[in-house]
Amino acid sequence: MSQYYPKLCGLVIDHGAQALRNYIQNNIVDVWIQQQQGQQQQQQQQPSSNQPSQVLLQQQQNLQQFLQAKKYILDQLYKNKKLLKKHQYDLLFPRQQNQQQQQQQQQKKQQQQQSNPNIAEFDITLLFFLIRQLHPNPPFQPNSKEWDVPAMAKGKPGLTADLEAAIHIKMYRNKFAHPKSTDMTQKDFEASWAEICQHIIQLGVPQCDLDALKVKSLDPALERSFVERIITQEKEDAEIKAILSQILELLKPNPFALPPPLQTTERTINQAAELTEAQLHQLQLKLASLYQKRYSRIPVIPFDPKETMDIEQIYIELRLLKDANSTLGHFFKPNIVPLNSYLDLFEIENGKSPRRIVVRGEPGSGKTTLSMRIVTHWANRILYLYKNEQSQCQSKENETFKDKLLNIFKPSKDTPPSLQMTSLDQFLLILPIYLRNVRENMTFPEILDENIFQEADLAPTGITLQDIWQFINSNPQSVLLVLDGYDELKSGSNADLEGIIQDSKMRDMTIITTTRNWKAEYLADKTKTDVHAEIAPMSRKHVQELTCKYFSILATAIEFKHGCWRKQTFTKDINEYASLIAACKFLNFLEANSMAEKITPLTLLYTCLLWQNGEEIHVPTTKAKLISAVREYSLLRYCEAQPDPSKAKEEVKKEILPKLQKMFFDSVLEDKFVFSTEEIDDERLFSAGLITQEVRVKPILPTLSSGEEEGQWGRYKCKYYEPVYLRTAVESHAADYFVQRALQNSQDPHVQKFLRYIKSDEGKLRLGKVTEFILEQAPSLSELFE
Ligand SMILES: Nc1ncnc2c1ncn2[C@@H]1O[C@H](COP(=O)(O)OP(=O)(O)OP(=O)(O)O)[C@@H](O)[C@H]1O
């Protein structure tokens, strides 16, 4: 074999690699550094020096800074998608390896130098991977064929001569890994040599370096090493490509354009900085703390925000049934697959992560609770990892706060199972939105700001909405949007959000949307969903499990045998014994009234509540009556806690309740929770614990409500409240209001308005629950609905 083939391999593998290093340094790293400096308004000028060693050091530091800023992407590519191998990742972030050694040496300056990644050690595979994944203005998507085939890339808009040269170099590396023959004539060698050199020189490698190799006589070991390196590197690339092809979807750029900057924020979108990893972690922590505060407790009694239960303790895993065929038109096919857990909703199937997930369910079946669980699961894990890492970090000296933050995501051996890695870990951010709270005609960033970020205390971090928005747009595949209550989003009120839900915008972001059944079919018709699942009715085992939680006993302590619930264990503890007996009696009551199989988590909670606080004989067995009874019970509790309970009862009956019911009636009709502060003394409702935290006040122009009937809130200044109420209870109040008025006068304008609303298809469905409650309470009113 002549030396021609190994020499060409050497030319590509050594000098070609150097050319790619130059490309990265000049076109990716330096461009990013300049952008950063621009954003900081030149506050931190780079020290300029012409000394080669200084320039080299500066380049190394820039590279390290750049890689640190992109670490969250590289971490994803390494940990979740396995596109980077460990030895490659270690080359990018070598600090961990050297840490012990560094601490021993305790020479800070030296430590920093050692911690810089050394680009000279990056081979063509790694270099080209970085170009492909981290290019600031890529002319093609990371998975496009153009990166591999120069002929396809040629002439594409945005392709520069330098990038074209880089693509050629990589192509030669692949070509020489599979040579048709290693023998070549001098003429062929010269032609290939000249062509390759042209691309390498284009990227700034001096001609003299190439000439030196050309005239050099290679010893056999070097020849072998050139050939071996080229083959190994190409093989590694081929493996990556195989994985890459499985996750094409994940890497598509996001077509959703940046919105115009919001007036409330100081910086414009153009000035939005990319989040550094430390900032990303700060953001995650802020959000995780907010979510824990907001969503880790679920209400026990409606209208009493103080009565809550810890979701971790009370949550039971309900059965989710996934439609095996989720395409349009097959929605109700009884082709279903039970899932083991909600985490399975996010599992990759056929090499694709689901991007649009819909969970449907009956009222009170646990949709909101499921979305709270997903959000708190993520938040708990972030907080746990952070706390864990922080305590580990405390022992390390010489480490900055930033360094500590950078290490958060190393799960340790002691991580409890509930906090171990799950399919949720693919999401760097989770953004929950309760659709009932979304006001009309807002852009998506405004919705995020109003519903999440305003309360997340981001000011001390310096992170702006624009920064987050930029992050979401650059990493849509790492963001999970949790949208609860699609049936509560008024149709046509929010084009931006509907566009996202219906998959025409932000296609690469994962969205899980929950909805009552009646709106699920509509959603299935409108959207290209990947997963449709339904919360199945509770099984006898679920009823047992949840009941045992309410009675504070172990589920294994009782059993269903010969058609009857009995205690299974013996205890000497008198209280425990009493609870065992009570739980069995309660479950037998459900069985006797045929409730056990049609009960929802909500009605089970209510039944249990009334059972534990009163005479079992009085526990109603129909849904409407049950809910009314709980409402009465909760008001009674409020009155009894007042200094003069009988006066309070009088006040509730005469003043508060009528207003409250009118407010809820309007809320269900208008599909939003708004009321006029001129109609209702909200201070009193607050002090009665009947409404919770005020979120905003909005004046509504009289023109907006022209044509509306007397008493419409649209004429006044309106207040929006955080509706923590359980919707079914609100619907039950609304039904009471209707029944009272309709029994007095069927021509009452409010009654007529309700009847008009339910003539439309949507009204019929949306107000279906209220209608059901009305007819259950007053069957004589059924003729009004005919
Ligand atoms: N998985 C669960 N584990 C324990 N309790 C649950 C669970 N799901 C629901 N519950 C109980 O049932 C109540 C009602 O559930 P939730 O509000 O989630 O229902 P929903 O389906 O969202 O109802 P709606 O359609 O009326 O909004 C919760 O407040 C909680 O007490």
The ligand as a Tripos MOL2 file, in Angstrom:
@<TRIPOS>MOLECULE
LIG
   31    33     1     0     0
SMALL
NO_CHARGES

@<TRIPOS>ATOM
      1 N1        -56.0040   10.6180   42.5870 N.pl3     1 LIG1
      2 C1        -56.6320   11.1080   43.6470 C.ar      1 LIG1
      3 N2        -56.2570   10.7350   44.8800 N.ar      1 LIG1
      4 C2        -56.8960   11.2080   45.9600 C.ar      1 LIG1
      5 N3        -57.9360   12.0750   45.9100 N.ar      1 LIG1
      6 C3        -58.3480   12.4880   44.7080 C.ar      1 LIG1
      7 C4        -57.7250   12.0320   43.5210 C.ar      1 LIG1
      8 N4        -58.3290   12.6100   42.4650 N.ar      1 LIG1
      9 C5        -59.3030   13.4000   42.9800 C.ar      1 LIG1
     10 N5        -59.3190   13.3350   44.3220 N.ar      1 LIG1
     11 C6        -60.2580   14.0340   45.2280 C.3       1 LIG1
     12 O1        -61.4020   14.4420   44.4800 O.3       1 LIG1
     13 C7        -61.5190   15.8690   44.4770 C.3       1 LIG1
     14 C8        -62.0120   16.3290   43.1250 C.3       1 LIG1
     15 O2        -61.0550   16.0210   42.1400 O.3       1 LIG1
     16 P1        -60.6600   17.0170   40.9590 P.3       1 LIG1
     17 O3        -60.9650   18.4270   41.3360 O.co2     1 LIG1
     18 O4        -59.2780   16.6850   40.5700 O.co2     1 LIG1
     19 O5        -61.6830   16.5500   39.8520 O.3       1 LIG1
     20 P2        -61.8580   17.0780   38.3720 P.3       1 LIG1
     21 O6        -61.9440   15.8850   37.5110 O.co2     1 LIG1
     22 O7        -60.8160   18.0800   38.0380 O.co2     1 LIG1
     23 O8        -63.2960   17.7720   38.4760 O.3       1 LIG1
     24 P3        -63.9640   18.8980   37.5740 P.3       1 LIG1
     25 O9        -64.2570   18.2980   36.2330 O.co2     1 LIG1
     26 O10       -65.2060   19.2260   38.3350 O.co2     1 LIG1
     27 O11       -63.0190   20.0600   37.5060 O.co2     1 LIG1
     28 C9        -60.1540   16.3800   44.8430 C.3       1 LIG1
     29 O12       -60.2290   17.6340   45.4900 O.3       1 LIG1
     30 C10       -59.6450   15.2910   45.7770 C.3       1 LIG1
     31 O13       -60.1180   15.4940   47.0740 O.3       1 LIG1
@<TRIPOS>BOND
     1     1     2 1
     2     2     3 ar
     3     2     7 ar
     4     3     4 ar
     5     4     5 ar
     6     5     6 ar
     7     6     7 ar
     8     6    10 ar
     9     7     8 ar
    10     8     9 ar
    11     9    10 ar
    12    10    11 1
    13    11    12 1
    14    11    30 1
    15    12    13 1
    16    13    14 1
    17    13    28 1
    18    14    15 1
    19    15    16 1
    20    16    17 2
    21    16    18 1
    22    16    19 1
    23    19    20 1
    24    20    21 2
    25    20    22 1
    26    20    23 1
    27    23    24 1
    28    24    25 2
    29    24    26 1
    30    24    27 1
    31    28    29 1
    32    28    30 1
    33    30    31 1
@<TRIPOS>SUBSTRUCTURE
     1 LIG1         1 GROUP 0 **** ****
